[in-house]
């Protein structure tokens, strides 16, 4: 027994009582610790994006336009032939790179608006899984269908995933969905209307985020809820792996077709300068510097 403000406390009894106390959970099963800062994962993600943006600008990118010769773009941005050449990490790292202050500003504002609410409903781990997989899903669709000579980057794929998740959660909780529905439609219209925006990354992120949110929200009630959510999210991750291999295969075929076309043009015209010793396929794509920049 130990003295306390009122009487005495038994340490062993208190410890046993804590074991029998049920852990506080979010609406969809995430654990909540006492005194935990709300939206901590969202804040960390914003901080990481800002830090990477500062490093990118310090290494050669321009603050306003994002143009420049930053080595971070060369090494970590999404370039389809580079992904097909084995640099799979670009599907993840490209979601933390941005082209200019306006690009990162809009994305981080959207993350600040949508992130904490979803994190509070899902919990940190589920929210982070949704964000990361939505970003990767956007990168995979961008790799498969995007221009071979384009460099794409941005968190918009993950942000669209959050938008889709907000819509699903709002429907599940019987909350009015007009605002988030309008937001999604307006941003999709903008994505297809502006030439330097990579709509593929947006659509891919929206599809993956919506699917994961549906799995989390509509899983059976406890005690089976956690198991269904884990299996469902793992299944989505597995499908993304398969989609990634499919995207790479598609890029390889496109690169080979491009190489064969160029070789035919040079052979027909008799012009010099085409490297007949080039291995073709992906190697021929990588031999050319990336061209247009695509915001995601």
C-alpha positions in Angstrom: 0.0 0.0 0.0 1.2 3.5 -0.8 -0.2 6.8 0.7 -2.4 8.9 -1.5 -4.3 12.2 -1.3 -7.3 10.2 0.0 -6.4 7.1 1.9 -4.0 4.5 0.4 -3.6 2.9 -3.0 -2.7 -0.7 -3.8 -0.2 -0.7 -6.8 -1.0 -4.3 -7.7 -4.8 -3.5 -7.6 -4.4 -0.5 -9.8 -2.2 -2.4 -12.4 -4.8 -5.2 -12.5 -7.6 -2.7 -13.0 -5.8 -1.1 -15.9 -5.5 -4.5 -17.6 -9.3 -5.0 -17.3 -10.1 -1.5 -18.7 -11.2 -1.6 -22.3 -9.1 0.4 -24.7 -10.7 3.5 -26.2 -11.3 3.0 -30.0 -12.3 5.2 -32.9 -15.5 4.7 -34.8 -13.8 2.2 -37.1 -11.6 0.4 -34.6 -8.4 2.5 -34.3 -6.8 2.6 -30.9 -6.7 6.0 -29.0 -4.2 6.7 -26.3 -5.1 9.1 -23.5 -3.7 12.6 -24.1 -2.9 11.9 -27.8 -2.6 14.8 -30.1 -5.5 14.8 -32.7 -4.4 14.4 -36.3 -0.8 13.6 -35.4 -0.2 11.5 -38.6 -1.7 14.2 -40.8 0.7 16.8 -39.2 3.7 14.5 -39.7 2.8 14.0 -43.4 2.4 17.7 -43.9 5.8 18.3 -42.2 7.5 15.7 -44.3 6.1 17.2 -47.5 7.2 20.7 -46.5 10.7 19.5 -45.5 11.2 17.7 -48.8 10.0 20.7 -50.7 12.5 22.9 -48.9 15.3 20.5 -49.7 14.1 20.3 -53.3 14.3 24.1 -53.7 17.6 24.3 -51.9 19.0 21.7 -54.4 18.1 23.6 -57.5 14.3 23.7 -58.0 12.5 27.1 -58.3 10.2 28.0 -55.5 7.4 29.4 -57.6 7.4 27.1 -60.7 9.2 24.0 -59.4 11.3 23.9 -62.6 15.1 23.4 -62.3 17.6 20.7 -62.0 17.0 19.3 -58.5 18.6 15.8 -58.1 15.6 14.9 -56.1 13.4 15.0 -59.2 15.9 12.9 -61.1 16.1 10.2 -58.4 12.7 10.1 -56.8 10.0 11.6 -59.1 7.8 9.4 -61.2 9.3 8.6 -64.6 7.6 5.6 -66.2 10.6 4.1 -67.9 12.7 4.4 -64.7 10.0 2.5 -62.8 10.0 -0.2 -65.5 13.8 -0.3 -65.1 13.4 -1.4 -61.5 13.2 1.8 -59.6 9.9 0.9 -57.9 10.4 3.3 -55.0 9.4 6.2 -57.3 5.8 5.0 -56.9 6.1 6.0 -53.3 8.6 8.8 -53.1 7.0 10.8 -56.0 4.1 11.5 -53.7 6.4 13.6 -51.4 7.7 15.8 -54.2 6.1 19.0 -55.6 6.6 21.5 -58.4 6.4 24.9 -56.9 4.8 26.6 -53.9 1.2 26.6 -55.4 1.4 22.9 -56.0 2.4 21.9 -52.5 0.2 24.7 -51.0 -3.0 23.3 -52.4 -2.1 19.7 -51.6 -1.2 20.4 -48.0 -4.3 22.6 -47.5 -6.4 19.7 -48.7 -4.5 17.3 -46.4 -5.0 19.6 -43.4 -8.8 19.8 -44.3 -9.4 16.1 -44.9 -6.7 14.3 -42.9 -7.5 14.9 -39.2 -11.2 14.1 -39.6 -10.4 10.8 -41.3 -7.7 10.0 -38.9 -10.0 10.6 -36.0 -12.5 8.1 -37.5 -10.1 5.4 -38.6 -7.2 5.7 -36.3 -3.5 6.3 -37.2 -2.6 3.0 -38.7 -5.7 2.6 -40.9 -5.4 6.3 -42.0 -1.7 6.0 -42.9 -2.3 2.7 -44.9 -5.1 4.5 -46.9 -2.9 7.5 -47.6 0.2 5.5 -48.7 -1.7 3.0 -50.8 -3.8 5.7 -52.5 -0.6 7.5 -53.4 1.0 4.4 -54.8 -2.2 3.6 -56.7 -2.1 6.9 -58.3 1.5 6.4 -59.2 0.8 3.0 -60.8 -2.0 4.3 -63.1 0.2 7.3 -64.0 3.0 4.9 -64.9 0.8 2.7 -67.0 -1.0 5.4 -69.0 1.2 8.5 -68.6 3.5 9.9 -71.3 6.8 8.1 -71.4 8.8 11.3 -71.4 7.0 13.0 -68.5 8.2 13.5 -64.9 5.3 13.4 -62.5 5.2 14.2 -58.8 2.8 15.3 -56.0 0.6 14.2 -53.2 -2.6 14.6 -55.2 -3.1 10.9 -55.7 -3.1 10.4 -51.9 -5.3 13.5 -51.5 -7.9 12.2 -53.9 -7.8 9.0 -52.0 -8.7 11.0 -48.9 -11.5 12.7 -50.7 -12.9 9.3 -51.8 -12.6 8.1 -48.2 -14.4 11.1 -46.8 -17.3 10.5 -49.2 -17.5 6.8 -48.1 -17.3 7.6 -44.4 -19.9 10.4 -44.8 -22.3 8.0 -46.5 -21.7 5.4 -43.9 -22.4 7.8 -41.1 -25.4 9.4 -42.8 -23.7 12.8 -43.1 -24.5 15.1 -46.0 -22.1 14.3 -48.9 -22.9 17.3 -51.1 -19.7 19.3 -50.1 -17.3 16.4 -50.6 -19.1 15.2 -53.7 -18.8 18.7 -55.3 -15.1 18.8 -54.2 -14.4 15.5 -56.0 -16.2 16.4 -59.2 -14.7 19.9 -59.4 -11.2 18.6 -58.9 -11.7 15.9 -61.5 -13.0 18.4 -64.0 -9.9 20.5 -63.3 -7.7 17.5 -63.7 -9.0 16.7 -67.1 -9.1 20.4 -68.2 -5.5 21.5 -67.4 -2.8 20.1 -69.6 0.0 19.9 -67.1 -2.0 18.0 -64.5 -1.7 14.2 -64.3 -5.3 13.1 -64.2 -4.2 9.5 -64.0 -2.6 9.9 -60.6 -5.8 11.6 -59.3 -8.1 8.9 -60.6 -5.9 6.1 -59.4 -5.7 7.5 -55.9 -9.4 8.1 -55.8 -10.2 4.5 -56.8 -7.8 3.0 -54.2 -8.8 5.4 -51.4 -12.5 4.8 -51.9 -12.0 1.0 -52.0 -10.0 1.0 -48.7 -12.4 3.3 -47.0 -15.3 1.0 -48.0 -13.4 -2.0 -46.5 -12.7 -0.1 -43.3 -16.2 1.4 -42.9 -18.3 -1.6 -43.9 -16.4 -4.3 -42.1 -18.5 -6.4 -39.7 -18.7 -5.3 -36.1 -16.2 -6.5 -33.5 -14.7 -9.0 -32.8 -14.3 -9.8 -36.5 -13.9 -6.2 -37.7 -10.1 -5.9 -37.3 -9.5 -9.2 -39.1 -11.7 -8.2 -42.0 -10.1 -4.8 -42.3 -6.6 -6.2 -42.3 -7.4 -8.9 -44.9 -9.2 -6.4 -47.1 -6.4 -3.8 -47.0 -3.9 -6.6 -47.7 -5.9 -7.7 -50.6 -5.9 -4.2 -52.1 -2.1 -4.0 -51.5 -1.8 -7.3 -53.4 -3.9 -6.1 -56.3 -1.7 -3.0 -56.5 1.4 -5.2 -56.7 -0.2 -7.1 -59.7 -1.2 -3.8 -61.2 2.3 -2.5 -60.8 3.7 -5.4 -62.8 1.0 -4.9 -65.4 2.0 -1.2 -65.6 5.6 -2.0 -66.0 4.9 -4.6 -68.7 2.8 -2.0 -70.6 5.6 0.6 -70.4 8.1 -2.0 -71.7 5.9 -2.6 -74.7 5.4 1.1 -75.4 9.2 1.7 -75.1 9.9 -1.1 -77.5 7.4 0.2 -80.0 8.9 3.7 -79.7 12.3 2.3 -80.3 11.2 0.2 -83.3 9.5 3.2 -84.8 12.6 5.4 -84.5 14.8 2.7 -85.9 12.4 2.3 -88.9 12.4 6.1 -89.5 16.2 6.4 -89.5 16.6 3.3 -91.6 14.1 4.6 -94.2 15.6 8.1 -94.4 19.2 6.9 -94.3 19.9 9.5 -91.7 22.8 9.0 -89.3 22.8 9.4 -85.5 20.6 6.6 -84.4 22.4 4.1 -82.2 21.8 0.7 -83.7 23.6 -0.9 -80.7 20.9 0.5 -78.4 19.3 -2.4 -76.5 15.9 -1.1 -77.4 12.8 -1.2 -75.1 13.1 0.5 -71.8 16.8 1.3 -72.4 15.8 3.5 -75.4 13.3 5.4 -73.3 15.8 6.0 -70.5 18.4 7.3 -73.0 16.1 10.3 -73.6 15.9 13.0 -71.0 12.4 13.3 -69.3 10.2 15.9 -70.9 7.1 17.6 -69.7 6.4 18.0 -66.0 3.1 16.6 -64.7 1.6 17.8 -61.4 -0.1 15.1 -59.3 
